[in-house]
């Protein structure tokens, strides 16, 4: 049995088995979306620029000359190289669309129209096709045609203004949350459109803006500004509305304590043998503890310095106080809980070298997360052309 046949068989029990996605995305936001759909069983056909492919293929670090960045978000996909300005390749692309359930792209708005594949034309020709577009600012509005990267929308959305140490100036979130958020919202939008199609028989347009997604992810910052009239700012690791809810230093390192109620604070004080803090008027209520967070942290750390963090994690955890060790990436990838949940997986380069990457957090009963390794550029041309030639 060939690897491709094995991959198809492994997908049969997955939630999105039987769906075909034509993937015009590149770099990160779009590929995150299509990888999630592929992980869930959809057949994802990645259409790439001949000779160059996805721009992410040129982004380091590299293993066997292949981008680890690309490898991390393109598993379970097939690749075909097509020039959408070439008549022959356009014919192939259109035959793919005839058999597709979903088309996903993350070009700048207007690009698909210039190529002759705008929503109105495609919907008229392929009325059942779901068309998802991911862009920096969406298909409408005064910024619609502007280019954007993760850093741009993190800055414009206010995300950077609430990240980092207090008074420390603008700070980017340590992962590309602008791209990742948009990719995940695009998954939700695409699946919603598929559910609607199941009722109506017609596809619809899904318009995902990276900036919109960052605003949606501002949690309660927008609500706090509306309620209080004060502009939220960066607070380091502490929570704006709960305390103690922060990173604390024990005898041998950092760990987190997250207390969300007065009762839990009383329990914490009892466990730390500093019961007087619970009745101190500065700390008697949640609001008071937030106001006096600095002296509270100093008093807690004075006590926590008497034992290593493992002691405190055991004691607090055993009594229901949410807590956790502060970890580096090196420690995360070795953590037994991460291993038990299958949150790390292996993909291989075309030369066969394995690379450890983050897994999929959705648990669907599937046992084959990596059915196909990330493809070399145009690796699946022959099999794809055979498929679309079949009646």
NORGI-V156071 format. One line per field, one symbol per residue. ss: DSSP state (a for helix, b for strand, c for the rest). A space follows every 50 residues. Layout:
ss = ???
This chain:
ss = ccaaaaaaaaaccccccccbbbbbccccaaaaaaaaaaacccbbbbbbcc ccccaaaacccbbccbbaaaacccccbbbbbcccccaaaaaaaaaaaaac cbbbbcccccaaaaccccaaaaaaaccccbbbbbbcccccccccccccca aaaaaaaccaaaccccccccccccccaaaaaaaaaaaaaaaaaaaaaaaa ccccbbbbbaaaaaaaccccaaaaaaaaccccccccccccccccbbbbbc cccbbbbbcccaaaaaaaaaaccccaaaaccccccaaaaaacaaaaaaaa aaaaccccaaaaaaaaaaccccbbbcccaaaacccaaaaacccbbbbbcc cccbbbbbccccccccccccccccccccccaaaaaaaaacc
